[in-house]
């Protein structure tokens, strides 16, 4: 089944493009420490809101040269009443590849200093400009993406086992057990999820680290989303619990839990795969929305949501459009996951494609 799904994803042009995009994003996030020219703690307040660095490959004599850039100098425009930046052409700063820069720990424990690209100590290389604190937006996008792009999968690891087991038990047991369990699930579904998420996130202790807050947000997202999934699983269990292979398992004395886990729940595999693929984008958006509202990952740690918060002012949208890059990446990632999910659904459920 997996091979067939993968073949269909490759054949579909949009799904194949989405796979490539997600592969590039996750590869870049995995090697973020190496690709990013600066560490996640780097800050140069004298470079607040500097535009993206311009890379030159032709020198002042019109000849090809090693890639180099210039630093920006800041001044105040009295006519427009705003700060402007101009290139300081008095000194070149050459771009160096695979050179040593700020130290970091690859995979959290391998000490390294080599980066994909960097520049000399006095130079500044901001491919996507800098934020209000003079932090490199490009580097922070890579580090922040690790949170925004993994929170969905972590939430699924908590949500789907709960939903599968809950829906499987309710559907197989039937009767009063089914009624009570489903009424409770419907009560959870009736709660406005995003508002509940805001309330729960807002009451978290202010002294929590970003890692602790991150794990609690994962748990909150999972506890909100399991009910709808369990209800669908319960309906699928009702349709298969009286089939011959289930009756055969009963006749040999298999326990109810064994029948549910080993014989019935595997019949929901196709739905689970599709549901997982289509659920990831919603969790990415939920985390980004919380961080955008200041209730998710807190500064100075980065996520795409709290980075996008800085771009909500119209002056930043007009004069500093590079701050909108995290929002564009959220859009691309969510669209890619939805394209892949729709294709997988068409493969595993041909009726949906006919409709």
DRENSESE-972852 format. One record per residue: x, y, z of N, C-alpha, C in turn; residue in three letters. Coordinates in pm, whole numbers, plus 50000, padded with zeros to 5 digits. Each point is the difference from the previous one (the first is absolute). Example, Ala and Ser with C-alpha at 12.3 -4.5 7.8 and 13.67 -1.06 7.14 Angstrom:
BEGIN
    n_X    n_Y    n_Z   ca_X   ca_Y   ca_Z    c_X    c_Y    c_Z  kemi
  51319  49431  50780  49911  50119  50000  50090  50120  50000   ala
  49965  50105  49928  50082  50119  50006  49923  50109  50073   ser
This chain:
BEGIN
    n_X    n_Y    n_Z   ca_X   ca_Y   ca_Z    c_X    c_Y    c_Z  kemi
  50083  49879  50000  49917  50121  50000  50086  50126  50000   unk
  50107  49998  50079  50087  50117  50009  50066  50028  49865   unk
  50044  49893  49932  50062  50018  49869  49902  50060  49900   unk
  49876  49952  50004  49898  50051  49908  49972  50148  50027   unk
  49992  50035  50126  49977  50140  50036  50114  50088  49951   unk
  50123  49953  50021  50117  50077  49959  50004  50016  49848   unk
  49965  49895  49926  49998  50008  49853  49900  50104  49952   unk
  49883  50000  50064  49897  50097  49961  50041  50142  50035   unk
  50070  50017  50112  50048  50133  50037  50101  50052  49898   unk
  50086  49910  49951  50100  50041  49900  49932  50033  49867   unk
  49895  49925  49964  49933  50023  49872  49925  50134  49999   unk
  49941  50035  50113  49926  50125  50009  50099  50117  50008   unk
  49994  50091  49904  50098  50109  49993  49995  50090  50122   unk
  49878  50034  50044  49988  50090  50115  50047  49932  50128   unk
  49963  49872  50017  50044  49928  50119  50151  49980  49999   unk
  50056  49971  49883  50145  49983  49991  50073  50130  50034   unk
  49947  50112  49950  50060  50129  50033  49990  50028  50150   unk
  49885  49963  50060  49983  50020  50144  50099  49915  50079   unk
  50022  49876  49955  50098  49912  50066  50140  50060  49995   unk
  50037  50052  49883  50133  50059  49985  50016  50122  50091   unk
  49895  50084  50004  50005  50120  50084  50016  49963  50147   unk
  49920  49904  50046  50009  49958  50140  50134  49934  50030   unk
  50052  49924  49903  50131  49938  50019  50109  50106  50015   unk
  49992  50105  49918  50098  50109  50010  49988  50071  50135   unk
  49875  50027  50041  49979  50070  50127  50055  49919  50117   unk
  49964  49872  50007  50044  49919  50114  50151  49974  49997   unk
  50057  49988  49882  50146  49984  49991  50070  50126  50051   unk
  49949  50116  49959  50059  50126  50047  49985  50015  50151   unk
  49886  49959  50054  49979  50011  50145  50090  49903  50077   unk
  50022  49881  49943  50086  49902  50066  50144  50051  50009   unk
  50046  50065  49893  50137  50052  49997  50002  50150  50029   unk
  49903  50048  50078  49988  50144  50026  50126  50059  50060   unk
  50062  49930  50095  50120  50053  50065  50113  50021  49900   unk
  50009  49909  49902  50105  50009  49900  49968  50104  49893   unk
  49874  50007  49959  49960  50091  49891  49994  50144  50050   unk
  49949  50022  50120  49983  50136  50053  50137  50064  50024   unk
  50021  50121  49949  50129  50067  50024  50019  50046  50144   unk
  49890  50012  50075  50008  50046  50139  49924  49904  50090   unk
  50036  50000  50127  49930  49916  50096  49866  50062  50036   unk
  49916  49922  50069  49867  50051  50036  50005  50109  50106   unk
  50114  50016  50067  50015  50102  50103  50072  50125  49950   unk
  50038  50002  49873  50074  50115  49946  49912  50124  49994   unk
  50058  50116  50033  49928  50126  49994  50099  50115  49985   unk
  49972  50091  49907  50081  50120  49982  49903  50119  49994   unk
  49982  50066  50113  49898  50105  50010  50028  50117  49907   unk
  50124  50019  49958  50030  50109  49907  49946  49971  49860   unk
  49957  49877  49977  49949  49960  49868  49849  49975  50003   unk
  49929  50065  50089  49856  49980  50010  49931  50038  49869   unk
  49918  49909  49949  49919  50021  49881  50083  50030  49874   unk
  50124  49952  49993  50076  50022  49877  49938  49916  49889   unk
  50002  50050  49877  49944  49923  49888  50086  49878  49970   unk
  49951  49911  49914  50080  49884  49960  50132  50045  49937   unk
  50107  49927  50032  50132  50033  49945  50003  49976  49850   unk
  50068  50087  49930  50018  49986  49856  50132  49928  49972   unk
  49992  49894  49923  50118  49921  49966  50047  50041  49860   unk
  50127  50038  49991  50057  50044  49873  50101  49897  49951   unk
  50000  49977  49869  50098  49910  49938  50082  50071  49893   unk
  49971  50129  49979  50077  50082  49905  50053  50122  50075   unk
  50130  50022  49990  50060  50109  50077  49981  50134  49929   unk
  50060  50104  50059  49984  50137  49946  50066  50017  49864   unk
  50086  49906  49961  50065  50007  49869  49927  49919  49894   unk
  49889  49942  50035  49922  49924  49905  50049  49857  49980   unk
  50085  49952  50090  50054  49864  49988  49934  49909  50104   unk
  49996  49870  49964  49943  49903  50092  50086  49991  50126   unk
  49934  49983  50111  50069  49998  50127  49937  49895  50091   unk
  50072  49964  50104  49941  49917  50104  49878  50072  50057   unk
  49896  49927  50036  49882  50066  50058  50037  50084  50121   unk
  49950  50122  50002  50028  50088  50113  49878  50087  50028   unk
  50001  50063  50115  49890  50086  50039  50054  50121  50073   unk
  49914  50097  50024  50035  50119  50078  49909  50007  50121   unk
  50051  50055  50107  49916  50028  50116  49911  50120  49972   unk
  49897  50015  50079  49911  50116  49989  50034  50103  50106   unk
  49985  50126  49963  50012  50109  50097  49861  50060  50019   unk
  49972  50042  50123  49867  50049  50033  50001  50152  50015   unk
  49896  50063  49946  49985  50145  50013  49851  50033  50008   unk
  49971  50121  50038  49860  50042  50016  49963  50097  49888   unk
  49893  49967  49929  49949  50085  49892  49900  50099  50059   unk
  50039  50128  50004  49914  50102  50060  49876  50028  49916   unk
  50010  49977  49870  49886  50026  49913  49889  49896  50019   unk
  50039  49873  50005  49902  49892  50015  49983  49958  50145   unk
  50083  50058  50089  49991  49971  50143  50013  49850  50029   unk
  50100  49939  49942  50025  49858  50026  50148  49970  49982   unk
  50040  49887  50054  50139  49956  49991  50023  49933  49865   unk
  50108  50037  49934  50035  49941  49871  50137  49934  50011   unk
  50023  49904  49915  50126  49926  49999  50066  50013  49864   unk
  50129  50024  50002  50077  50009  49877  50122  49908  50010   unk
  50044  49953  49884  50115  49910  49997  50128  50077  50030   unk
  50080  49946  50086  50132  50057  50030  50101  49934  49906   unk
  50029  50067  49891  50086  49942  49896  50149  50020  50027   unk
  50031  50044  50120  50142  50022  50032  50073  49869  50028   unk
  49927  49893  50034  50065  49873  50031  49915  49883  49951   unk
  50065  49910  49927  49934  49879  49953  50009  49892  50108   unk
  49896  49920  50003  50000  49885  50091  49966  49877  49915   unk
  50101  49916  49978  49985  49886  49911  49921  49887  50066   unk
  49917  49936  49918  49923  49885  50046  50088  49877  49995   unk
  50008  49929  50110  50084  49881  50008  49912  49877  50018   unk
  50032  49895  49925  49921  49877  50004  50074  49892  50079   unk
  49924  49923  50077  50053  49891  50081  50114  50049  50090   unk
  49981  50118  50054  50102  50059  50087  49952  49996  50145   unk
  50090  50030  50090  49967  49997  50141  49931  50130  50042   unk
  49903  49984  50089  49926  50115  50051  49963  49977  50145   unk
  49879  50039  50037  49957  49984  50138  49988  49851  50035   unk
  50044  49961  50119  49992  49859  50039  49857  49956  50024   unk
  49973  49873  49976  49869  49943  50023  50016  49850  50024   unk
  49892  49937  50041  50002  49856  50024  49903  49934  49903   unk
  50054  49930  49903  49917  49931  49902  49930  49882  50066   unk
  49869  49989  49977  49916  49898  50063  50000  50011  50152   unk
  50045  50116  50050  49994  50025  50142  50120  49955  50081   unk
  50093  49926  49938  50113  49951  50079  50133  49995  49924   unk
  50002  50026  49869  50124  49997  49923  50050  50143  49983   unk
  50107  50041  50069  50047  50139  49990  50066  50026  49864   unk
  49953  50102  49931  50054  50038  49870  50004  50153  49989   unk
  50078  50048  49904  50007  50143  49972  49979  50032  49853   unk
  49999  49898  49915  49995  50023  49857  49856  50025  49954   unk
  49985  50104  49916  49869  50037  49945  50004  49993  49848   unk
  49881  49990  49941  49991  49994  49854  50056  50127  49939   unk
  49966  50114  50055  50055  50127  49952  50002  50099  50116   unk
  50092  50088  49995  50012  50106  50101  50088  50110  49942   unk
  50036  50096  50081  50088  50108  49955  50098  50032  50113   unk
  50082  50101  49981  50100  50030  50102  49935  50055  50126   unk
  50081  50017  50104  49948  50037  50131  49931  50137  49999   unk
  50051  50094  49924  49942  50135  49998  49882  50012  49904   unk
  49985  49902  49911  49892  50006  49902  49871  49941  50054   unk
  49891  50038  49937  49869  49946  50036  49932  49950  49873   unk
  49952  49877  50007  49936  49937  49886  49859  49961  50039   unk
  49903  50083  49960  49860  49978  50032  49924  49974  49869   unk
  49984  49873  49964  49936  49967  49871  49856  50048  49994   unk
  49931  49998  50114  49859  50044  50005  49982  50117  50096   unk
  50105  50079  50016  49990  50116  50086  50008  49963  50147   unk
  49975  50099  50084  50006  49982  50145  49871  50050  50064   unk
  49975  49954  50124  49880  50044  50071  50033  50120  50089   unk
  49910  50035  50090  50017  50121  50081  50120  49989  50095   unk
  50039  49878  50033  50114  49980  50089  50130  49971  49926   unk
  50000  50019  49869  50120  49976  49923  50034  49852  49985   unk
  49899  49914  50006  50022  49856  49984  49972  49959  49856   unk
  50081  49909  49949  49990  49956  49862  49869  49924  49979   unk
  49914  50052  49912  49870  49938  49975  50017  49863  49936   unk
  50096  49986  49909  50022  49872  49932  50036  49891  50101   unk
  50091  50029  50091  50040  49902  50101  49883  49966  50092   unk
  49924  50101  50041  49888  49976  50091  49888  49922  49932   unk
  49984  50016  49870  49900  49921  49927  50036  49852  50006   unk
  50129  49970  49985  50043  49861  50006  49979  49940  50138   unk
  50038  50074  50104  49983  49948  50136  49853  49999  50041   unk
  49925  50103  49962  49858  50004  50034  49918  49896  49927   unk
  50043  49965  49879  49928  49899  49924  50003  49863  50064   unk
  50104  49974  50079  50007  49871  50070  49881  49982  50092   unk
  49958  50107  50064  49883  49994  50088  49871  49994  49919   unk
  49985  50092  49908  49874  50010  49926  49971  49877  49915   unk
  50106  49936  49946  49979  49888  49909  50002  49864  50069   unk
  50033  49994  50127  50000  49872  50071  49887  49988  50101   unk
  49942  50111  50039  49897  49996  50104  49879  49918  49956   unk
  49968  50004  49870  49887  49924  49949  50020  49850  50014   unk
  50120  49951  49965  50027  49857  50008  50003  49953  50146   unk
  50057  50081  50088  50003  49962  50141  49859  49993  50058   unk
  49915  50094  49960  49862  49997  50048  49927  49875  49950   unk
  50031  49957  49878  49935  49881  49945  50040  49874  50077   unk
  50124  49993  50046  50044  49884  50076  49924  49986  50132   unk
  49950  50111  50052  49919  49996  50121  49852  49980  49966   unk
  49954  50070  49898  49858  50003  49965  49951  49868  49941   unk
  50071  49943  49904  49947  49886  49926  49991  49873  50084   unk
  50097  49967  50085  49978  49882  50085  49877  50014  50090   unk
  49979  50121  50055  49882  50021  50085  49873  49985  49918   unk
  49994  50067  49885  49880  49994  49917  49971  49860  49947   unk
  50105  49928  49959  49981  49865  49948  49944  49907  50107   unk
  50064  50000  50117  49957  49909  50105  49862  50038  50053   unk
  49976  50129  50018  49870  50045  50052  49888  49965  49902   unk
  50020  50035  49873  49897  49968  49901  49983  49852  49979   unk
  50111  49923  50007  49990  49856  49983  49921  49935  50112   unk
  50026  50041  50125  49927  49944  50114  49853  50035  49993   unk
  49969  50127  49969  49860  50043  49994  49924  49925  49891   unk
  50060  49987  49883  49931  49932  49891  49983  49852  50023   unk
  50099  49935  50060  49992  49855  50020  49909  49964  50116   unk
  50007  50075  50110  49919  49967  50117  49852  50027  49976   unk
  49968  50112  49933  49862  50033  49972  49919  50026  50126   unk
  49869  50010  49987  49911  50015  50113  50023  50126  50080   unk
  49986  49989  50133  50015  50116  50088  50142  50054  50000   unk
  50096  49908  49989  50140  50044  49996  50024  50092  49881   unk
  49946  49960  49885  50015  50082  49878  49930  50134  50017   unk
  49880  50000  50057  49924  50124  50016  50074  50097  50091   unk
  50046  49951  50115  50069  50088  50097  50129  50055  49940   unk
  50078  49913  49936  50129  50043  49944  49980  50102  49888   unk
  49900  49977  49915  49978  50092  49889  49941  50133  50046   unk
  49918  49999  50104  49948  50127  50051  50113  50084  50058   unk
  50094  49934  50066  50115  50073  50054  50085  50057  49886   unk
  50022  49920  49895  50078  50047  49886  49931  50118  49931   unk
  49867  49993  49988  49925  50109  49938  50006  50126  50086   unk
  50004  49983  50132  50014  50117  50088  50134  50067  49979   unk
  50106  49920  49981  50132  50056  49972  50000  50070  49865   unk
  49933  49941  49902  49996  50059  49865  49923  50132  49999   unk
  49904  50015  50091  49918  50122  50001  50073  50121  50056   unk
  50113  49978  50065  50077  50110  50057  50075  50072  49887   unk
  49988  50132  49990  50075  50074  49896  50150  49978  50021   unk
  50061  49924  49910  50136  49953  50023  50102  50112  50009   unk
  49992  50097  49908  50104  50103  49999  49990  50090  50124   unk
  49878  50030  50043  49984  50083  50120  50046  49924  50124   unk
  49971  49871  50004  50049  49919  50112  50152  49996  49999   unk
  50056  49990  49881  50146  49998  49986  50060  50130  50052   unk
  49937  50111  49969  50049  50130  50047  49993  50007  50153   unk
  49887  49953  50058  49984  50004  50146  50105  49914  50069   unk
  50017  49877  49950  50096  49909  50062  50143  50051  49987   unk
  50031  50056  49882  50136  50051  49980  50026  50124  50085   unk
  49895  50082  50021  50019  50123  50075  50020  49977  50149   unk
  49953  49886  50052  50014  49974  50142  50128  49924  50033   unk
  50081  49970  49898  50127  49934  50027  50091  50094  50078   unk
  50078  49949  50093  50089  50086  50080  50096  50079  49912   unk
  50020  50126  50034  50086  50087  49919  50146  49961  50007   unk
  50041  49930  50105  50140  49964  50016  50040  49873  49928   unk
  49911  49942  49922  50031  49876  49930  50100  50023  49888   unk
  50086  49903  49978  50092  50006  49887  49922  49971  49872   unk
  50061  50034  49886  49934  49976  49872  49980  49851  49974   unk
  50094  49917  50047  49986  49856  49981  49879  49948  50078   unk
  49985  50044  50125  49885  49959  50079  49870  50050  49940   unk
  49999  50126  49956  49881  50056  49938  49966  49927  49870   unk
  50104  49963  49925  49982  49928  49875  49933  49865  50025   unk
  50047  49925  50099  49943  49869  50028  49857  50012  50051   unk
  49970  50102  50080  49864  50019  50049  49904  50038  49888   unk
  50049  50080  49905  49915  50035  49886  49969  49875  49918   unk
  50100  49911  49983  49978  49874  49930  49889  49920  50068   unk
  50009  49988  50132  49900  49924  50076  49862  50065  49989   unk
  49996  50133  50009  49872  50071  49989  49937  49977  49864   unk
  50079  50010  49894  49949  49977  49865  49945  49858  49986   unk
  50071  49903  50059  49956  49861  49990  49870  49978  50077   unk
  49989  50058  50119  49881  49980  50081  49877  50066  49939   unk
  50020  50098  49916  49887  50065  49934  49954  49922  49878   unk
  50095  49939  49928  49967  49943  49869  49962  49854  49996   unk
  50009  49927  50111  49979  49856  49995  49853  49961  49980   unk
  49907  50085  50044  49859  49960  50005  49942  49977  49860   unk
  50024  50094  49909  49947  49984  49865  50057  49878  49930   unk
  50129  49976  50021  50063  49883  49941  49942  49872  50058   unk
  49977  49997  50132  49944  49880  50064  49860  49970  49948   unk
  49923  50102  49971  49864  49979  49952  49999  49933  49863   unk
  50090  50040  49912  50009  49938  49868  50047  49855  50012   unk
  50100  49977  50086  50050  49863  50021  49888  49911  50054   unk
  49922  50053  50091  49887  49923  50056  49904  49956  49890   unk
  49969  50090  49906  49912  49963  49889  50060  49892  49913   unk
  50129  50005  49976  50065  49897  49919  50002  49866  50073   unk
  50018  50003  50132  49999  49877  50078  49862  49935  49996   unk
  49895  50080  50006  49864  49947  49994  49976  49924  49869   unk
  50065  50044  49893  49977  49937  49870  50075  49869  49982   unk
  50099  49972  50085  50081  49879  49981  49993  49903  50119   unk
  49940  50041  50112  50010  49916  50120  49920  49870  49989   unk
  49907  49992  49906  49921  49878  49983  50045  49916  49882   unk
  50112  50033  49940  50050  49922  49887  50056  49866  50047   unk
  50025  49910  49905  50036  49862  50034  50132  49990  50075   unk
  50100  50080  49961  50130  49987  50066  49993  50044  50147   unk
  49910  50093  50032  49982  50041  50140  49930  49889  50077   unk
  49898  49938  49939  49931  49890  50065  50093  49882  50022   unk
  50092  49977  49905  50097  49892  50015  50092  50026  50118   unk
  50041  50124  50016  50085  50035  50115  49927  49978  50131   unk
  49871  50031  50002  49921  49976  50121  49992  49851  50032   unk
  49983  49921  49894  49979  49857  50022  50123  49930  50056   unk
  50119  50055  49975  50122  49938  50053  50037  50056  50137   unk
  49913  50085  50055  50019  50049  50135  50086  50123  50014   unk
  50020  50077  49893  50080  50123  50009  49928  50103  50086   unk
  50075  50074  50080  49941  50101  50087  49947  50117  49917   unk
  49911  50079  50061  49942  50112  49927  50106  50102  49959   unk
  50093  50028  50092  50104  50097  49968  50088  49950  49885   unk
  50031  49870  50000  50081  49942  49892  49928  50008  49866   unk
  49869  49972  50002  49921  50007  49876  50000  50142  49945   unk
  49982  50097  50091  49995  50140  49956  50134  50044  49942   unk
  50109  49971  50074  50132  50050  49960  50056  49924  49880   unk
  49986  49868  49999  50068  49919  49899  49916  49976  49876   unk
  49869  49993  50012  49918  49961  49886  49913  50113  49943   unk
  49952  50087  50086  49906  50103  49952  50071  50129  49963   unk
  50082  50054  50088  50065  50129  49973  50089  50000  49876   unk
  50069  49889  49967  50077  50001  49873  49915  50025  49876   unk
  49868  49976  50010  49913  50024  49886  49980  50150  49974   unk
  50040  50082  50096  49985  50145  49984  50129  50068  49952   unk
  50098  49919  49957  50132  50055  49964  49993  50106  49893   unk
  49923  49976  49896  49994  50096  49889  49946  50135  50048   unk
  49894  49995  50083  49945  50125  50053  50100  50070  50090   unk
  50071  49923  50083  50098  50060  50093  50109  50073  49923   unk
  50051  49940  49894  50107  50063  49921  49952  50132  49941   unk
  49880  49998  49942  49945  50123  49941  49976  50105  50107   unk
  49941  49958  50112  49969  50095  50107  50126  50062  50058   unk
  50106  49921  50014  50125  50054  50053  50058  50105  49906   unk
  49998  49970  49870  50057  50093  49903  49922  50131  49997   unk
  49868  49991  50009  49917  50120  49993  49993  50075  50134   unk
  50041  49936  50109  49994  50065  50131  50123  50085  50029   unk
  50113  49963  49943  50124  50073  50028  49987  50150  49971   unk
  49943  50040  49883  49989  50145  49974  49921  50075  50106   unk
  49894  49940  50053  49919  50070  50101  50080  50025  50126   unk
  50088  49907  50036  50082  50020  50120  50110  50101  49976   unk
  50052  50003  49879  50098  50105  49966  49936  50137  50013   unk
  49877  50013  49949  49930  50128  50009  49963  50034  50145   unk
  49964  49899  50079  49965  50026  50140  50119  50053  50078   unk
  50115  49934  49983  50120  50046  50070  50039  50139  49953   unk
  49994  50024  49868  50036  50131  49947  49906  50107  50052   unk
  49870  49966  50008  49903  50096  50051  50024  50033  50146   unk
  50031  49900  50081  50029  50024  50141  50125  50085  50018   unk
  50105  49966  49926  50124  50076  50011  49982  50142  49949   unk
  49917  50016  49895  49971  50133  49947  49930  50085  50105   unk
  49913  49938  50080  49927  50073  50104  50083  50017  50128   unk
  50121  49944  50001  50086  50012  50116  49975  49896  50107   unk
  49923  49895  49967  49966  49897  50098  50073  49870  49975   unk
  50081  49995  49895  50072  49878  49967  50146  50008  50040   unk
  50088  49973  49905  50143  50008  50025  50037  50146  50023   unk
  50076  50023  50108  50032  50136  50041  50138  50042  49951   unk
  50015  50130  49976  50130  50058  49968  50094  49979  50120   unk
  50130  49981  49977  50071  50016  49873  49999  49877  49910   unk
  49940  49887  50046  49991  49883  49914  49906  50030  49884   unk
  50030  49937  49887  49928  50033  49877  49904  49890  49960   unk
  49887  50039  49947  49912  49913  49922  49944  50089  49889   unk
  49948  49939  49897  49950  50081  49888  49886  50090  50044   unk
  49923  49957  50099  49889  50081  50047  50045  50126  50071   unk
  50093  49987  50097  50040  50121  50073  50090  50090  49915   unk
  50065  49944  49897  50074  50085  49906  49905  50083  49915   unk
  49888  49939  49963  49903  50072  49917  49930  50112  50077   unk
  49998  49988  50132  49935  50102  50082  50061  50137  49978   unk
  50130  50004  49974  50069  50127  49981  49957  50069  49872   unk
  49943  49923  49905  49961  50058  49873  49856  50049  50000   unk
  49932  50000  50114  49859  50039  50001  49980  50152  49987   unk
  50105  50078  50027  49989  50144  49984  50011  50037  49852   unk
  49915  50089  49956  49996  50033  49858  50129  50066  49953   unk
  50070  50071  50090  50127  50060  49960  50104  49893  49967   unk
  49997  49889  50075  50092  49891  49970  49963  49930  49870   unk
  49870  49989  49973  49957  49937  49875  50046  50084  49881   unk
  49994  50132  50013  50035  50088  49889  50152  50011  49982   unk
  50071  50025  50111  50142  50029  49991  50090  49879  50027   unk
  49946  49896  50063  50082  49884  50035  49926  49871  49962   unk
  49975  49978  49873  49920  49884  49957  50068  49867  50028   unk
  50134  49999  50024  50067  49873  50027  49951  49937  50130   unk
  49937  50079  50088  49947  49945  50124  49878  49911  49976   unk
  49943  50005  49879  49885  49917  49966  50040  49861  49952   unk
  50130  49974  49987  50048  49871  49949  49946  49881  50079   unk
  49997  50003  50135  49943  49885  50073  49855  49970  49962   unk
  49921  50105  49975  49862  49979  49959  49991  49931  49866   unk
  50089  50037  49908  50003  49934  49869  50037  49853  50015   unk
  50096  49969  50086  50041  49862  50021  49889  49918  50065   unk
  49924  50059  50092  49886  49932  50060  49899  49965  49890   unk
  49972  50095  49913  49906  49978  49888  50048  49886  49911   unk
  50128  50001  49963  50056  49897  49912  49994  49863  50066   unk
  50038  49992  50128  50001  49871  50070  49859  49943  50013   unk
  49905  50083  50039  49862  49954  50016  49943  49955  49867   unk
  50025  50076  49894  49952  49962  49867  50061  49869  49955   unk
  50129  49980  50025  50067  49877  49960  49941  49879  50072   unk
  49978  50012  50131  49940  49889  50074  49859  49969  49951   unk
  49923  50104  49968  49863  49977  49951  50001  49931  49864   unk
  50092  50038  49912  50009  49935  49868  50035  49853  50015   unk
  50095  49971  50088  50040  49860  50021  49885  49922  50063   unk
  49932  50060  50098  49888  49933  50064  49886  49969  49904   unk
  49969  50095  49912  49893  49976  49901  50037  49887  49905   unk
  50126  49995  49959  50044  49894  49908  49995  49864  50068   unk
  50045  49993  50124  49995  49873  50074  49856  49955  50019   unk
  49911  50095  50027  49858  49965  50016  49943  49943  49870   unk
  50037  50057  49887  49952  49949  49871  50053  49860  49972   unk
  50122  49972  50043  50059  49868  49978  49933  49894  50087   unk
  49983  50032  50129  49946  49902  50095  49849  49992  49998   unk
  49935  50104  49947  49853  49999  49993  49960  50048  49862   unk
  50000  49912  49899  49969  50040  49862  49862  50065  49987   unk
  49906  49966  50089  49866  50058  49991  50004  50152  50016   unk
  50094  50051  50086  50008  50143  50021  50042  50071  49872   unk
  50083  49935  49919  50043  50060  49874  49887  50004  49899   unk
  49917  49891  50001  49885  49997  49909  49902  50109  50035   unk
  49977  50021  50131  49907  50105  50042  50052  50138  49961   unk
